[in-house]
Amino acid sequence: MKRKPLYIETKIECDLDDLWTKTQEPSLHQEWDLRFSEISYLPKKNPTDPQEFLYSTKIGLGIKVNGIGESVATKTKDSGESTSVLKFSSDSKISIIKQGSGYWKYVPEPGGIKFFTGYDYKTRWGLLGNLIDKLIFRPLMIWATAWSFDCLKNWIEKGLHPKQAITAQLSVLLVHLVLGIVWIYQGLIPKVLFTDTGEIEILRQSGLFNGKEEKILTIIGVAEIAFGVSLIFIQRKALQYLNILGLCLLTVGAIFSDFMIFTLPFNPFALNISMIALSVIAILNFSYLPKASNCITKQK
């Protein structure tokens, strides 16, 4: 299966020294790059030797993928282009990457530094590894690299530390997941599968649908399921505003249909106000999120 090397590009408003330090110093590099959990340089035997380094990536449940690499970095102090070339490999059998190589390029331009990378790798597991790489792993690596580059950009330009960005990202992911599950549940259980649990009676009491309550309830349930799925797979601030608007409309509808429902345990007010609060948390965190879409991911 033919594949193109990965390419990610961004432009950062900074001087070369600052960008160079945050990308070449291991303790700083591992702060912003999602692809690496730990990076450490190995001692050189001779000053002119390539710089060898160890790296590891945590993939969850206490499991780490370890690897080794070497880099040759050249820096021009006269506002010229600078380059860092590297090779990397992993002996870990659970690593889809067997070995690879790539480069970082620093090109001073008016207003900042154009920072870009190109790299490629060979995979394990034969045809299965190639298939997993094409469908899942490679798109994930493109996203993770672009996200990391924008995280670095925000750190340098806005002073937003990568840990803050990662916390914000996890918060938004959790909010979207929880809200998505709630919407799917509310659409599937009381509206599509078990319509005799009281939802249809609320519609009847509104007097708006003239015997078509069951059909309307199904339509509402399907819409809620679709919205829940969208929340899980799409991170957009607009969806959170839509969530707040939808909950407000449902609350008003419940008031006019059967006000006494608000006296029951776990009533619409208790549920809706909690879901609105989650949306507010997500909206506040969106301003701290790096975005992979801010980077160029195709070479011109």
N, C-alpha and C positions, 0 to 999 in steps of 0.2 A: 504494500500500500504506500503510494507516494505521499510524502508529507513535506511541509515547508518548515524551516527553522522558526522558532518563536521570536517575535520582535515586539518590543515595547518601548515607547518613547514618551517623554514628557519634557516640559521646560520649567526650570525652577529659578525664581528670582533670588539669586545669591551670588557670592563670589566662589571661585573655584576651590579655594582652601577649605571653606566650610563644607561644601559638598564632598570634597575628597575625604575629609576626616570622617564624616558620617557614613561613608560607603566603604572606606578602606580599614577603619579601625574595627576589629571584630566585636568588641563589647558594645559599640554603637550600631554596627550593621545588624546584629541579631535583634536589636530593639524594634526595628521597623519592618524587617523582611519576614513575611509569613512563611516562607519556604524553609527557614532555618530556626530551630529553637536554641541551638548553641553553636558557636564558632570559636575555635581557638587555634592560634598559630603554633606551629612546631618550631623548635630552634633550628637555625641555619648552621650548616657546617662552614660555609663560606658566604661572605656578604653578597657575592654575585649570583648565588644559587637562587632558583625560583623559590618563592615563599610557599611552603607546604602548610596545609591547615586541616584540621579535623572538623567535621560538622555532624550535627544530629538533628533530626526532625521528629517531634512527638506526634504520633498519629492517633493517640487516644488509648485509654485502658492501660496506661503505663508502658505502652509499647513505643520504642524509638527505632528509627532507621538511621544507621550511622554510615558515614562515608569519609573519604579523604580526597583532597584536591591540592592543586598547586596553581599559583598565580604569578604573573609577571606584570607589574604595574609600571608605567612610564608616565611621568608628570612633567609638563612643560610649564615653567613659571612665567613665561613671557606672553601670557594670555593666549597661548596656542592650544591646540587639541591635545587631550590626554587620553590614554587608553589603559585598560586593565584586561589582560587576557588570562583565561583560566581553563583548567581541565579538572574534571571531577569524576569519581567512580564510587561504587558501593559494592561490597562483598555480601551485604545482607540479602538473604534469599527472599525476604518479604518486600524488598525494594523493587519496584517495577523498572527503575532506572539502573542500568548496568554501568554505563559510562557515558560521558558527554563532554562538551567543550563549549565555550562561548566567550563573549567579550562585553565590557562596559566601555562606553565612549562618552567623553566630556567635550563638548564643543561650545566655547564661549560665543555668545551672540549679544546683540544690543538688548539690555534688560534682563540678562541672566545667562544660564547655562542650559543648552540642550543636552539632556542626559538620556541615553538610550542603550539598550542591550539587545544582543542577538545570541541565541544559543540553541543547541539541539542535543539529542542524546539517543543512545541505543537502549532498547527495552529487553527485559527478560520474558520468559514464558512463551516464546515462539509466536505463533499466530494469535493465540489468546491475548498475549501481552500487547501485540500491535493493535488488536481490536479494542482492548480496554483503553489503551493510550489514545487512540483516535476519537473514541466516543466520550470518554470520561476524563481521563487523566490530563491530556494535553489542554483541553479547554479550561480545566481547573487550574493548571499551571499558568496559563495566559492570564486568567482572572486574578490569581494570587500575586503574580508579578506586577500587574498593572495596579492592583489595589495597594500593594506595598510601595510602589513608586509614588502614588498619590499621597500615601501616608507620610512618606519622606518629605514630599513637597509641603504638606501642611505643617510638618514639624519645623521645617526651616523657615517657611514664609509666615506662618501664623503662630508659631510657638506651641502648637498642639502636640503634646507628647504622644508617641505611639501607644503607650499603655492606655491613655485616655481614649484614643481612637478604637482600640480593641475592645475596651469596656463598653463603649457606645455601640459598637457593632454587635456585640453579644446581647446587649439590652434590646436593640431593635429586632434582632433575630428572635429573641424570646417572646417579645410582645407580639410580633407577627404570627408566631407559631401558636401562642395561646389564644389570641383572638380568632385565628383561622379555625382552630379546633372548636371553639365555642360556637362560631357561626355555622359550621358544618353540623355540629350536634343539634343546634336549635332548628336548623332546616330539615335535617333527616329524621330525627326521632319524633318530635311532637307534630310536625307538619306533613311529612310524607309517609312515615311508617305507622304512627299511632295517632291518627287524627281525632280519636275520641278522648284525648287527654285534657280537653278544655279549650284548645286553640280555636277550633271551629265554632264553638259556642260564643266566643268573643266576637268573631266576625258576624254571627247571626244577630247578636245584640246591637251591633252598629247599625243594622238596617240598611246597609249600602249596596248589598250584592244580590238581593232578590232570588234566593235559592241557588246561587252559583258559588256559595261559600266553599264547598269542597274543592272545586276547580281552582278558585282563587288561592286557597290555602296551599295547594300543591305548587302553584306558580311561585308563590312567596317562598316556599321551602326550597325549591330548585334554585331560585335567585340567591338565597342565603348560602346554600351549599357552594354555588359558583363563586360568591364573594369570599367565602372562607378559604377556598382553594387558591384564589388570587392572592389573598393575604399571606398565605404560606410560601408561595413561590415568587412573589413580586414585592420588592422593598421600595415603596414609593410613598413619599409624604402625602401625596394626594389621596391615597387609599385610607390614610388615617383620618384626614378631614372628612372623607366620605363615610367612614365608620362613625364618626361623631354625629354627622348630619343624619345618617340612617337611624341611629339610636335615639336621637331627639325626636324624629318623626314617629318612630314606633312607640315612644313614651307618650307622645301627644295622642296617638291613635288609641292606646290603651286607656287613657284618661276618659276619652269620649265614649269608648265602647263599654267599659265596666270599671268604674272608679274603685269599686270594692276589691279589685284584684291587688291593689297596692297595700292592702291590709294583710295579705297572705305572707307566709315565710318565703324567702328568696323570690320576692316579687320583682316586677320589671324595674322598679326604681333601684333596688339593691344591685341587680345585675348590670343594668345600663350604666349607672354611675361608676361602677368598677371598671367596665370596659372603656368608658370615656377616659377615665384616669390613666389606663394603660396607653391609650392613644396619645394623650398629652405627654407621657413619659417618652414615647417613641419620637414624637415631633421635636421635643427638646434635644434629643440625642442625635437627630439627623444632621444638625449643624456641625457635629464633630466627626461625621463619617467620611473617610476617604471613598472615592468612587473610581472603580476601574475604568468606567466610561470616560473619565477625564484624560485618559492616556490614549495615544495612538498605538494600535496593535497590528497594523499592517504596514509593511515597508513600502515607501513610495517608489 
